[in-house]
Amino acid sequence: MDMYDSLSADYDRFVDWTARLRVEMPFIEAQIQKIGTGQSPVRVLDAACGTGMHAVALAQRGHQTAGADLCQGMVTQAAVNAERAGVRVEFRVAGFGELSRFFNGFDALLCLGNSLPHLQSPSELAAALDDFAACLRPGGLLLIQNRNFDAVLARNERWMSPEGHREGGREWLFFRFYDFNPDQSLTFHVATFQRKNGSPWQQKIDSTGLYPQRRDELVAALKAAGFSQITEYGGMTSDPFDPQTSPNLVLVARWLRGV
């Protein structure tokens, strides 16, 4: 997680949260409303929460939220974001496979932003999904947002759209790209360029490994972990999933054991 400690100070500059939440929150809230708890607020856990902006946005809408991330820098910034927004959100430093040590009985669990592919093997994926289930009450909902790796791998899509940010006299440029490795894994890079008042650009590259989970593998893993009623979307806009053209793979599933 050294990559994300390095990126945590600039992560909220890299993401246009106003635009992203405008698109994603209606979809997330629509899925949460399907749980049918008959209670308010709904308890929502954001796993791999990053700087906590989804958990904060849900708390602002009256839900009881918590977040966890393996990166201390991200969790520290998430707490700052919650304080600035005037909401109470419990944040903890915790990674996949250990969430249920701290969290249980949640109505919904979110795993967004292509976080799950940071697991490095099918066995790690299975352990994480078992951990997710242990955090949920019977009947609870799981929402996963990954990149559509069926399309990425089929077309060797190395580069993603660049992002930029201006703040006073400072400028940032962010470039994301993959290396395709012989063992079918990926190395994910974020190149950050920064300058102040037109001075020469300073740059750095942060990198981490990814295990690109394809649709069929991820659906099978969810079923093996006991999830059912699995619905596939091509993004946070309720578009149907197309393995050739969808930018994302969004899966919504229910934990119905014990119901």
ABEGO torsion letter per residue (X at the ends): XAAAAAAAAAAAAABBAAAAAAAAAAAAAAAAAAAGAGBOBBBBBBBGAEAGAAAAAAAAAGBBBBBBBABAAAAAAAAAAAAAAGBBBBBBBBBBGAAAAABBGBABBBBBGGAAAABABAAAAAAAAAAAAAABBBGBBBBBBBBBAAAAAAAGBABBBBBBBBBEABBBBBBBBBBBBAAGBBBBBBBBBBBBGGBBBBBBBBBBBBBBBBAAAAAAAAAAAGBBGBBBBAEAAGBBBBAAABABBBBBBBBABGX
